[in-house]
């Protein structure tokens, strides 16, 4: 038996190839910057994420994230939810660690309107945040970058290298993966492969961690004066980097402090890290030596915080990853797809 309140309707499905084609017509950095500014002005909706973790039959850790969000744009609301699933064992199978879907909603009837592959969008917006952070917080004249981890996110970062970077050093626990990535980009930038993480990091102006590690290994002493650390994979630096950095920046403090699986969230729960407002974790007495998170990227973009204080300060950026960035890009992709009639129409 059918129901008359469910008339025939369609949604648009955009596979990865269509998403990539649409993104080629979008100024990704401008879209991500606009979303961050709107977040700083209170024009976004960012609920908590839902997390499902499990262990595969092979004993590797896997998880699924559901990340809803919305933005108030001049033309109305942009609403959606991203699901992104990952398995730490996938690279050993020759597979990307993560894959998922982004679902965009019709804000008037609340039904799904568009579904698109989200792994490409997720990697692209992550690299865009790093590029924006480097523009805002990189020390003057920075030239050398270190990329720790040579998977999908490393490739996305190399596609959106900040202006001024002329030399990149790569390191991966799998030397073959690092060498393959170096060969793929050698014709457009000076690149070399390091034998270990320390030699990759030392002397670099920009350090980007894009790994799958769950234990820290990167101490403050490896970092050059004035270095900017884009702590993308969130568990690579040791606590002394947080403690000694001249500036600690997050994208959204509420997301960071609620996540006990990542370094800054653990430090907050242990009383070693305070929020930008000086607040401690509920029920926790902070240690006398606890440091405060300085600000958010949005606050710097909107001028509410001045950002870097000295060209000699080490700056730690800890971008948790916000759904609103995926949704802002998804909205832009939707507009291009509608104009091109891209993707496939699916009956609901």
C-alpha positions in Angstrom: 0.0 0.0 0.0 1.4 3.4 -1.0 0.8 6.7 0.8 -0.5 9.8 -1.0 1.6 12.1 1.2 4.7 10.7 -0.6 4.3 11.8 -4.2 6.8 10.9 -6.9 10.0 12.9 -6.2 13.7 12.8 -7.1 17.1 13.6 -5.7 20.4 14.2 -7.4 23.3 11.9 -6.8 26.8 13.1 -7.6 29.5 10.4 -7.7 33.1 11.3 -7.0 33.9 12.2 -10.6 31.0 14.6 -10.8 32.0 16.2 -7.5 35.6 16.8 -8.8 34.3 18.3 -12.0 32.0 20.7 -10.1 34.8 21.7 -7.6 37.0 22.7 -10.6 34.5 25.6 -11.1 34.5 26.7 -7.4 36.9 29.0 -5.5 37.3 26.5 -2.7 39.4 28.8 -0.5 36.8 31.6 -0.8 33.9 29.2 0.1 35.8 27.8 3.2 36.8 31.3 4.3 33.3 32.6 4.0 32.0 29.7 6.1 34.6 30.3 8.8 33.7 34.0 8.9 30.0 33.1 9.2 30.9 30.8 12.0 32.7 33.6 13.8 29.6 35.8 13.4 27.2 33.2 14.8 25.6 32.5 11.4 26.1 28.7 11.6 24.5 25.7 13.3 27.0 23.1 14.5 25.6 20.3 16.7 27.7 17.6 18.3 28.8 14.8 16.1 27.7 11.2 16.5 30.5 8.6 16.7 30.3 4.9 16.2 33.5 2.9 16.7 34.2 -0.8 16.3 37.0 -3.3 15.7 37.0 -5.2 12.4 37.6 -9.0 12.1 41.2 -8.2 11.3 41.6 -6.3 14.5 41.9 -2.8 13.1 40.0 0.2 14.5 37.1 1.5 12.4 34.6 4.3 12.9 31.7 6.1 11.5 31.0 9.8 12.0 27.7 11.6 11.4 28.3 15.4 11.2 25.2 17.6 10.8 25.4 21.3 10.3 24.0 24.4 8.7 24.8 27.9 7.5 22.7 31.1 7.2 23.5 32.4 3.7 22.1 35.5 1.9 19.9 33.2 -0.1 18.6 31.2 2.8 19.7 28.1 4.8 22.2 25.6 3.7 21.6 22.4 5.6 23.0 18.9 5.5 24.8 16.0 7.2 28.1 14.3 6.3 28.8 10.7 7.1 32.5 9.8 6.9 33.6 6.2 7.7 37.2 5.1 8.2 39.3 2.0 8.8 42.9 2.4 9.9 43.7 -0.9 8.1 42.6 0.3 4.7 45.9 1.7 3.5 47.5 -1.8 4.0 44.8 -3.0 1.5 45.6 -0.3 -1.0 42.4 1.6 -0.1 41.9 5.1 1.2 41.3 5.3 4.9 38.0 7.1 4.6 34.9 7.3 2.4 31.5 8.7 2.9 28.5 10.7 1.6 27.2 14.2 2.1 23.4 14.7 2.1 22.1 18.2 1.4 18.5 19.0 2.5 15.7 21.1 1.1 15.3 23.7 4.0 11.6 24.2 3.3 10.3 20.6 3.3 13.3 19.1 5.1 13.7 16.2 2.6 17.0 15.1 1.2 17.8 17.0 -2.0 21.3 16.0 -3.1 23.6 13.2 -2.1 27.3 13.3 -3.1 30.5 11.5 -2.5 32.1 13.3 0.5 35.7 12.0 0.8 36.9 14.4 -1.9 35.1 17.3 -0.4 36.4 16.4 3.1 40.0 16.3 2.0 39.7 19.4 -0.1 38.1 21.6 2.7 40.7 20.2 5.2 43.6 21.4 2.9 41.8 24.7 2.3 41.7 25.3 6.1 45.5 24.7 6.2 46.1 27.1 3.3 44.0 29.8 5.0 45.8 29.2 8.3 49.2 29.5 6.6 48.1 32.8 5.0 47.0 34.2 8.4 49.5 32.7 10.8 52.5 31.6 8.8 55.7 33.6 9.5 56.8 36.1 6.9 58.9 34.6 4.2 58.1 30.9 4.9 59.4 28.6 2.2 59.8 25.1 3.4 57.0 22.7 4.4 57.0 19.2 5.9 54.2 16.8 5.2 54.0 13.8 7.7 51.9 11.1 6.1 51.6 10.6 2.4 48.0 9.5 1.8 44.9 11.2 0.5 45.1 14.3 2.7 48.8 14.8 1.8 47.8 14.9 -1.9 45.0 17.4 -1.2 47.4 19.6 0.7 49.9 19.5 -2.2 47.1 20.6 -4.5 46.5 23.7 -2.3 49.9 24.6 -1.2 50.1 28.0 0.5 51.7 30.8 -1.5 55.4 31.1 -0.9 56.1 27.4 -0.3 58.8 26.4 -2.7 60.1 23.2 -1.2 58.3 20.2 0.5 59.8 17.4 2.5 57.7 14.2 2.8 57.8 11.4 5.4 55.6 8.3 5.7 56.2 5.1 7.7 55.8 3.4 4.3 58.8 4.7 2.3 57.2 3.4 -1.0 54.2 5.6 -0.4 56.3 8.7 0.3 58.5 8.1 -2.8 55.4 7.5 -5.0 53.9 10.8 -3.9 57.2 12.6 -4.4 57.4 11.4 -8.0 53.8 12.4 -8.7 54.5 16.1 -7.8 58.2 16.5 -8.7 57.5 18.3 -11.9 55.8 21.2 -10.1 57.6 21.7 -6.8 61.0 20.8 -5.3 60.4 17.8 -3.1 62.4 15.3 -1.2 61.7 12.3 1.0 63.0 12.1 4.6 64.2 9.0 6.3 62.4 9.8 9.5 59.9 12.2 10.9 62.5 14.3 12.8 64.6 15.1 9.8 61.4 15.9 7.9 60.2 18.5 10.5 63.5 20.2 11.5 64.0 23.5 9.9 60.6 23.7 8.2 58.4 26.8 8.3 55.2 24.8 7.9 54.6 21.4 9.4 51.5 19.5 8.4 50.6 16.2 10.1 48.2 14.0 8.1 48.6 10.6 9.6 46.6 7.8 11.3 48.6 7.7 14.5 47.0 7.4 17.9 50.1 8.2 19.9 52.1 11.4 19.8 55.7 11.5 18.6 56.5 15.1 17.7 58.2 17.2 20.4 58.6 20.9 20.6 62.4 20.7 20.2 62.0 19.5 16.6 60.3 22.8 15.6 62.1 25.8 14.1 61.5 29.2 15.6 58.4 30.7 14.0 57.1 27.4 12.7 53.4 26.9 12.0 52.1 23.4 12.9 48.9 22.4 11.1 47.9 19.6 13.4 45.4 18.1 11.0 45.4 14.5 12.3 45.2 15.7 15.9 47.3 13.2 17.8 50.8 13.7 16.4 52.3 16.4 18.6 53.3 15.8 22.2 51.8 17.8 25.1 54.9 20.0 25.3 54.1 21.5 21.9 50.7 22.6 23.3 52.3 23.9 26.4 55.2 25.8 24.8 53.6 27.1 21.6 53.3 30.9 21.4 49.8 30.6 20.0 47.3 27.7 20.1 44.3 28.0 17.7 41.3 25.7 17.2 38.4 25.9 14.7 35.7 25.2 17.3 36.4 24.8 21.0 33.2 23.0 21.8 34.0 20.3 19.3 37.5 20.0 20.6 36.7 19.9 24.3 34.1 17.2 23.9 36.4 14.8 22.1 38.3 12.7 24.7 39.9 10.7 21.8 42.2 13.5 20.7 45.1 15.3 22.4 43.6 18.7 23.2 40.3 17.1 24.5 42.3 14.8 26.7 44.5 17.6 28.0 41.3 19.6 28.8 39.8 16.7 30.7 43.1 16.2 32.6 43.0 19.8 33.8 46.1 20.8 31.7 44.3 22.9 29.0 41.7 25.7 29.4 39.3 27.0 26.9 39.7 30.4 25.2 37.5 31.8 28.0 39.7 30.3 30.7 37.1 27.6 31.5 38.1 24.1 32.7 36.3 20.9 32.1 33.2 20.5 34.4 34.2 18.9 37.7 37.9 19.1 37.0 40.3 21.4 39.0 42.8 22.7 36.5 46.5 22.3 37.2 48.4 25.6 38.1 50.4 25.1 34.9 47.4 24.7 32.7 47.6 26.9 29.6 44.7 28.5 27.7 43.7 27.9 24.1 44.3 31.4 22.6 41.6 31.7 20.0 39.8 30.3 17.0 40.5 30.6 13.4 37.2 32.4 12.8 38.1 35.0 15.5 41.3 35.8 13.6 39.5 36.0 10.3 36.9 38.4 11.7 39.5 40.6 13.4 38.4 39.7 16.9 41.9 38.4 17.7 45.2 39.7 16.2 46.7 36.3 15.6 50.5 35.7 15.6 52.3 38.0 18.1 55.9 37.4 16.9 57.5 35.9 13.9 59.6 33.8 16.3 56.6 32.2 18.0 55.7 28.6 17.2 52.0 28.5 16.3 49.9 25.4 16.8 46.7 25.1 14.7 44.4 22.2 15.8 41.6 22.1 13.2 39.1 19.5 14.5 37.1 19.6 11.2 33.7 21.2 11.1 30.7 19.9 9.1 29.7 23.5 8.1 32.7 23.6 5.8 31.6 20.4 4.0 28.1 21.8 3.8 29.3 25.1 2.4 31.2 23.3 -0.3 28.3 21.0 -0.9 26.0 24.0 -1.4 28.5 25.4 -4.0 28.8 22.0 -5.7 24.9 21.8 -5.8 24.8 25.1 -7.6 27.3 24.0 -10.3 25.6 20.6 -10.6 22.2 22.2 -11.2 23.7 24.5 -13.9 25.4 21.6 -15.6 22.7 19.0 -14.9 25.5 16.9 -13.5 25.1 13.5 -11.8 22.2 11.1 -11.8 18.6 11.7 -10.9 17.3 9.0 -8.5 13.7 8.4 -7.7 12.9 8.6 -4.0 
